[in-house]
Amino acid sequence: MGDRATEIRKLAPDLFMIRTDFPQVYLWWDGSEVTMIDAGFPGDEPALAELGLPTTALQRLVLTHHHEDHTGAAADVANWGDVEVVAHRADAPVIRGERPPPRRTLTHEERAIFERVSAGIPPAPPCRVDSEVESGDIVAIGGGATVISGDGHTAGSIGLLVREPRVLFTGDLIVTTPGGPTLGHFNDDAASARRSAAAMAAHDVLLLCPGHGEPLTDPQVLSELEAALASSAPGVL
């Protein structure tokens, strides 16, 4: 993954996290079938070889939203073999390059963070989307993962709930910090993002896998986040 340091961590028997300094992606390994969730920055193709897998083992790439740190390497990954690329129908035109991303509306605090983390990162190359999904659809991960709306971060942001092992992938709608889980930054619609995050946090899960930050294994903390999101005024979280 470029010249940045890479960490590979096993989170569960079928689940791995691959992380560089900032973005992280997840691999779900169902026997011979491998699904990648998000793809990292442009030029940062996640290295399956370090897990003893050829690139041809990847069957599916799920993109939680169109931001560059999640779709930057998607076009390269999609060319590894017969890879199905999955994204929400609202973000698919941006991912394909058919429509420009909406202009970001950033707070003063967000602008400073954005300028720091995005410095020198090129736009994501267009990537095909083979399957367009909506909230409630099922993706073939872990016996069936339900698509959860992340509307507000982007129009087509999604999470994935793998019900049997109770694992929730949140994209950037919910991220984790040293202080715990919180609403992610850089939302297209902060009010919608807050409502979506509260609904997402209401799911009964044992493991939360955010787009940024440490995975979370304390369901009580997630319940506290749900309550805080539901009761907070705009701008509090």
C-alpha positions as CSV (number, residue, x, y, z in Angstrom):
1,M,0.0,0.0,0.0
2,G,2.3,2.7,-1.2
3,D,5.2,3.6,1.1
4,R,2.9,4.1,4.2
5,A,3.1,1.6,7.0
6,T,0.5,-1.1,6.9
7,E,-1.1,-2.9,9.9
8,I,-3.1,-6.1,9.4
9,R,-5.2,-7.2,12.3
10,K,-7.5,-10.2,12.7
11,L,-10.7,-9.1,14.4
12,A,-12.7,-12.3,14.1
13,P,-12.2,-15.7,12.5
14,D,-13.5,-14.4,9.1
15,L,-12.6,-10.7,9.4
16,F,-9.4,-8.7,9.0
17,M,-8.6,-5.0,9.1
18,I,-5.9,-3.5,6.9
19,R,-4.9,0.0,7.9
20,T,-2.3,2.6,6.8
21,D,-1.8,5.9,8.7
22,F,-5.3,7.1,7.9
23,P,-7.7,5.0,5.9
24,Q,-8.6,1.4,6.7
25,V,-10.3,-1.4,4.8
26,Y,-11.8,-4.7,5.9
27,L,-11.7,-8.2,4.4
28,W,-14.4,-10.7,5.1
29,W,-13.2,-14.2,4.2
30,D,-16.0,-16.7,3.7
31,G,-14.1,-19.9,2.9
32,S,-12.9,-19.4,-0.7
33,E,-14.9,-16.1,-1.2
34,V,-13.4,-12.8,-0.1
35,T,-15.1,-9.5,0.2
36,M,-13.3,-6.2,0.6
37,I,-15.1,-3.3,2.3
38,D,-13.7,0.0,1.0
39,A,-10.4,0.4,-0.9
40,G,-8.3,3.2,0.6
41,F,-6.5,6.1,-1.1
42,P,-5.5,6.2,-4.8
43,G,-2.4,4.0,-5.3
44,D,-2.9,2.1,-2.0
45,E,-4.1,-1.3,-3.3
46,P,-4.6,-3.4,-0.1
47,A,-2.1,-6.3,-0.2
48,L,-3.9,-9.7,0.0
49,A,-0.5,-11.5,-0.4
50,E,0.3,-10.7,3.2
51,L,-2.7,-12.9,4.2
52,G,-1.6,-15.6,1.8
53,L,-4.2,-14.8,-0.8
54,P,-3.9,-14.1,-4.5
55,T,-5.7,-11.0,-5.8
56,T,-7.9,-13.3,-7.8
57,A,-9.4,-14.5,-4.5
58,L,-11.4,-11.3,-4.3
59,Q,-15.0,-11.7,-5.4
60,R,-16.6,-8.5,-4.2
61,L,-15.7,-4.9,-3.3
62,V,-18.3,-2.9,-1.3
63,L,-17.9,0.8,-1.2
64,T,-19.5,2.6,1.7
65,H,-19.5,6.0,0.0
66,H,-17.7,8.0,-2.7
67,H,-15.0,9.9,-0.7
68,E,-11.5,9.4,-2.0
69,D,-10.1,7.7,1.0
70,H,-12.6,4.9,0.5
71,T,-12.7,4.7,-3.3
72,G,-9.3,5.9,-4.4
73,A,-7.9,2.4,-5.1
74,A,-11.2,1.0,-6.1
75,A,-10.6,1.1,-9.9
76,D,-7.3,-0.8,-9.4
77,V,-8.9,-3.4,-7.1
78,A,-11.8,-3.9,-9.5
79,N,-9.3,-5.0,-12.1
80,W,-7.8,-7.7,-10.0
81,G,-10.2,-10.3,-11.6
82,D,-13.9,-11.0,-11.7
83,V,-14.7,-8.5,-8.9
84,E,-18.2,-7.4,-8.3
85,V,-18.2,-3.7,-7.2
86,V,-21.1,-2.8,-5.0
87,A,-22.3,0.7,-4.0
88,H,-25.5,2.7,-3.2
89,R,-27.4,3.9,-6.2
90,A,-27.1,7.5,-5.0
91,D,-23.3,7.5,-4.9
92,A,-22.7,5.2,-7.9
93,P,-22.7,8.0,-10.5
94,V,-20.0,9.8,-8.5
95,I,-17.9,6.7,-8.2
96,R,-18.3,6.0,-11.9
97,G,-17.2,9.6,-12.7
98,E,-20.5,10.3,-14.4
99,R,-21.3,13.1,-11.9
100,P,-18.9,15.4,-9.8
101,P,-19.1,15.0,-6.1
102,P,-21.1,17.7,-4.3
103,R,-19.2,20.7,-3.0
104,R,-18.1,20.1,0.6
105,T,-19.5,22.3,3.3
106,L,-17.0,22.3,6.1
107,T,-17.0,23.8,9.5
108,H,-13.9,25.8,10.6
109,E,-12.7,22.8,12.6
110,E,-13.4,20.3,9.8
111,R,-11.6,22.5,7.2
112,A,-8.3,22.3,9.2
113,I,-8.7,18.5,9.6
114,F,-9.6,18.1,5.9
115,E,-6.6,20.1,4.7
116,R,-4.3,18.0,6.9
117,V,-5.5,14.6,5.9
118,S,-6.1,15.2,2.2
119,A,-2.9,17.1,1.4
120,G,-1.4,15.7,-1.8
121,I,-4.1,13.1,-2.3
122,P,-5.4,13.1,-5.9
123,P,-9.1,12.6,-6.8
124,A,-10.3,9.0,-7.0
125,P,-10.2,7.6,-10.5
126,P,-13.6,6.6,-11.9
127,C,-14.5,3.0,-11.0
128,R,-17.3,0.9,-12.4
129,V,-20.2,-0.1,-10.2
130,D,-21.7,-3.5,-11.0
131,S,-24.4,-3.7,-8.4
132,E,-26.4,-0.7,-7.0
133,V,-28.0,-1.3,-3.6
134,E,-30.4,0.5,-1.3
135,S,-31.2,0.3,2.4
136,G,-32.6,-3.1,3.3
137,D,-30.8,-5.0,0.5
138,I,-28.7,-8.1,1.3
139,V,-25.1,-8.5,0.4
140,A,-23.6,-12.0,0.4
141,I,-21.2,-11.5,3.3
142,G,-21.2,-13.8,6.4
143,G,-24.4,-15.5,5.4
144,G,-26.1,-12.2,4.5
145,A,-25.3,-8.6,5.4
146,T,-28.1,-6.0,5.5
147,V,-27.4,-2.6,3.9
148,I,-28.0,0.1,6.5
149,S,-28.6,3.7,5.4
150,G,-25.9,6.2,6.2
151,D,-27.7,9.1,4.4
152,G,-26.3,12.4,5.4
153,H,-22.6,11.7,5.3
154,T,-23.1,11.4,1.6
155,A,-26.4,10.8,-0.2
156,G,-25.4,7.2,-0.8
157,S,-23.5,6.3,2.3
158,I,-24.1,2.9,3.7
159,G,-23.3,0.6,6.6
160,L,-23.4,-3.2,6.6
161,L,-24.9,-5.3,9.4
162,V,-23.8,-9.0,9.4
163,R,-26.5,-10.3,11.7
164,E,-25.4,-13.7,12.8
165,P,-22.0,-12.7,14.3
166,R,-23.5,-9.2,15.0
167,V,-20.9,-7.1,13.2
168,L,-21.6,-3.6,12.0
169,F,-19.5,-1.7,9.4
170,T,-20.3,2.0,9.6
171,G,-18.3,3.6,6.9
172,D,-17.7,7.2,8.0
173,L,-21.1,7.8,9.5
174,I,-19.8,6.6,12.9
175,V,-16.1,6.8,13.6
176,T,-14.2,6.1,16.8
177,T,-11.8,8.3,18.7
178,P,-9.9,7.9,22.0
179,G,-13.0,9.3,23.7
180,G,-15.3,6.7,22.1
181,P,-17.5,6.5,19.1
182,T,-18.9,9.7,17.5
183,L,-20.6,11.1,14.5
184,G,-18.1,11.3,11.6
185,H,-16.8,14.5,10.0
186,F,-17.4,16.0,6.5
187,N,-21.1,15.3,6.3
188,D,-23.1,16.6,3.3
189,D,-26.2,17.0,5.6
190,A,-25.4,17.1,9.3
191,A,-29.0,16.8,10.5
192,S,-29.6,13.7,8.3
193,A,-26.3,12.2,9.3
194,R,-27.2,12.6,12.9
195,R,-30.5,10.8,12.4
196,S,-28.9,8.0,10.4
197,A,-26.1,7.5,12.9
198,A,-28.6,7.3,15.8
199,A,-30.5,4.6,13.9
200,M,-27.3,2.8,13.0
201,A,-26.1,2.9,16.6
202,A,-29.4,1.3,17.8
203,H,-28.5,-2.1,16.3
204,D,-27.5,-4.8,18.7
205,V,-24.0,-5.6,17.8
206,L,-20.9,-7.2,19.3
207,L,-18.3,-5.6,17.0
208,L,-18.4,-2.2,15.3
209,C,-16.0,-1.6,12.5
210,P,-15.7,2.1,11.6
211,G,-14.1,3.6,8.5
212,H,-11.6,5.4,10.8
213,G,-10.6,4.7,14.4
214,E,-10.4,1.5,16.5
215,P,-13.0,-1.2,16.2
216,L,-15.4,-1.2,19.1
217,T,-16.4,-4.2,21.2
218,D,-18.4,-2.5,24.0
219,P,-22.2,-2.4,23.1
220,Q,-23.0,-0.2,26.1
221,V,-20.8,2.6,24.6
222,L,-22.8,2.3,21.3
223,S,-26.1,2.7,23.2
224,E,-24.7,5.8,24.9
225,L,-23.9,7.2,21.4
226,E,-27.4,6.5,20.2
227,A,-28.8,8.4,23.1
228,A,-26.4,11.3,22.6
229,L,-27.1,11.6,18.9
230,A,-30.9,11.4,19.5
231,S,-30.9,14.2,22.1
232,S,-28.1,16.5,20.9
233,A,-28.6,19.8,19.2
234,P,-26.9,20.4,15.8
235,G,-23.2,20.9,16.2
236,V,-22.9,19.2,19.6
237,L,-21.4,15.9,18.1
